[in-house]
Amino acid sequence: MFIRDAEITDMDDLQGLFQRASLSNENDRGLLLEHPEWLVLSKEGVLEGRMRVPWTTMAQSLALPHT
């Protein structure tokens, strides 16, 4: 497995991961679902080169945001 810079084409995967991770906290889930605009991941982190994704030689990626 390799780590590479995220690309704008990774945004759908990153968005899905961000939403699943955010909603996994049972105490926050209700409020987040009432405010779905809080569950939108900005593409700024990708555009500024601040996100990485693991990548396999099989060209499969699993998006993992970092700061």
N, C-alpha and C positions, 0 to 999 in steps of 0.2 A: 504494500500500500504506500502511496505517495501523498504528500500534501501539496496542494497548488492554490494559487490565488483564485478566489471565486470570480466568476464571470457573470455578466448580466443574464446570460442564458440559464444560469443556476437559480435565478430568482424564484421560480415556481417551487422548486425543492426547498429553498431557504425559507420561503413564506410558510410552506406546510409545516416544516420543522418548528419554526417560531411559534405558530399557532398551537401545535400539539404540546410543545414544552410549556407555553403560557397557560394552557388550559389544564395541565396536569396537576396544578396546585388547586386542590379542592376548595380551599378557603377563598381563592380569587376568582374561581370559575364563573360564579353568578354575575359578579360585577363586570367581568370581561365580556360575557355574553350580552349584557345590557349595553355595552359600548364596543361594538365590533370594530370601530375605527381605531381602538387601542391595539388591535391585533394585526395591524398592517405594518409589515416590516419595510422600512425605508431602504431604497436602493443606494443611499449615500455610502454606506459601509462598503459595498461592492465597488462602487465607482472610485472611492478613495483608497482602495486596496487594503481594507481593514478586515476582510473576511477570507477565510480559507476553507477548502473542502478536501476531505480525503478522497483519493482517486485510486482505483485499482488498474492494473494493466489490462483488465477486461473493459476499460472505458466506462466503468460504473462509478457513480459518485453518490455520496451521502453528505448532504450539506450540513455543516457545523459552524455556526457563527462564533466569532471570538472578538474580544476587545483588545 
